[in-house]
Each structure stands twice: as C-alpha cells, then as structure tokens.
Amino acid sequence: MSSNSLLTQASEPPKYANTYRLEPNNHFNSEKVENILKEIMLEALENLSYDPEQCAKQAKWASLMIKSKVKELQFDRVF
C-alpha cells in the first residue's frame, strides 16, 4: 500500500448504521387517561341540567381540558 491510500483512509469519518427507535420511551398509559376522563367528565356533568347552549359550552370545555391534561403526560408519538 502506498502512503497516500493510508492517509485518505484515515481522514474518512467512520460510517455508522442508522439508529431508529422502534418503541417509545414513554408508553401510552390507558389507566392514567381513563382517570383523567372520569375526573373531567364528572366535573363537567355534575349538577348539569339539559340546556342546548350550556351543554355545547360544557362539551367544548371538557374536550379542551381532556386534551390538555393528556398532553401534559407527554406520551411519545409512534407511527
């Protein structure tokens, strides 16, 4: 081997295999989400009588609260 080929080989960075996570670090916990659902739905529906306008507002409030509480748990998104 010539000295030129040794120099070119030494200056090339090593090639590594791609690393992809196949599983999430923070797994989805259905028990925690179910507890959030129960808590918020009880709060939203407690002492509520049917009124179309009030029920629409409560449904929007409940869905926003559920979404924000579940996002706080920071589950990993895996496709």
Secondary structure by P-SEA (a helix, b strand, c coil): ccaaaaaaaaaccccccccccccccccccaaaaaaaaaaaaaaaaccccccaaaaaaaaaaaaaaaaaaaaaacccccc
